[in-house]
Amino acid sequence: MSRVCELTGKKAMVGNNVSHAMNKTKRKFNANLIKKRFFIPEEDKWITLKVSTSALKTINKIGISAALKEAKSKGFLK
């Protein structure tokens, strides 16, 4: 399973490690992802999502139902 947030689409970025001598080597900046279970009261069921911590803050603010609806409209969720 890839390291991509299922609600926001965040994924790893590529950058450089830069040494004191300014030598550059490639590195990855991974997204801060957490596997979390959410209860959806409208459907009376639990779902497990791999979400970024920023998406978790959004879920806490607007609710899981609104976050899922927003992710579906942006095309991140099926």
N, C-alpha and C positions, 0 to 999 in steps of 0.2 A: 504494500500500500504506500502510495507516495506521500510525501510530507507537504500536503496542501490543505489549507483550511477549507472546510466544506461550505461555510457560510460566506466568507469574504473572498476566497480565491487566492489568499496570500500564499506565496511559496518562496523557496530559497532564492536569494540574489547572489550574484557573483561579484567579487571584488578582489583586491590585492592585499597581501601581507606586505608591509613596507618596513624594511629593516633600517637601522641607523645609517647604514651606508647607501640607503635608497634603492636597494635591490628589491625587486617586486616579484612575488610568486602568487599564483592564483589561490583563492580561498572561497569558501561558501559562507554566507550569512543565512542560517536556517531560520525559519519562522518559529516563533514560540508557540508550539501546539500542545494541546491537552485533549485527551480522550475523555469525554464527559457524557453522562446519561441525563436526559431531560424528560420530564413527564409532560405530555400534551393532554390537558383536561378535555378539550373538545373531542378528541378521538379516543380518550381513555386508554392511552398506551404510552410506553416508554420508548424513546429512541436514543441511540448512541451516535454521537457526532464527534469528529476530530476538529476542534475549533481552536483558533488563535486566542490568546488572552485578551486581545482588544475586542474580538467578537464576543467573548464571554461578558465583558463589561457592557457591550451593547445589548446583549440578551437580558442582563440584569436591569438595564434601564428601560427598554421598550417591551420586553417579554419575548418568550420563545415563539409564540404564534406569529407575532409581527415580524420577527427576525427571519423566520422561515419563509414568510410571504415575500419579504424583500429579497431574499436570496433566490427564490424561484423567479421573480421578475427580472433579476439581473442575469439569470441563467447559470448560477453556480450549483443549484440543486435541481434534481429531476422532478 
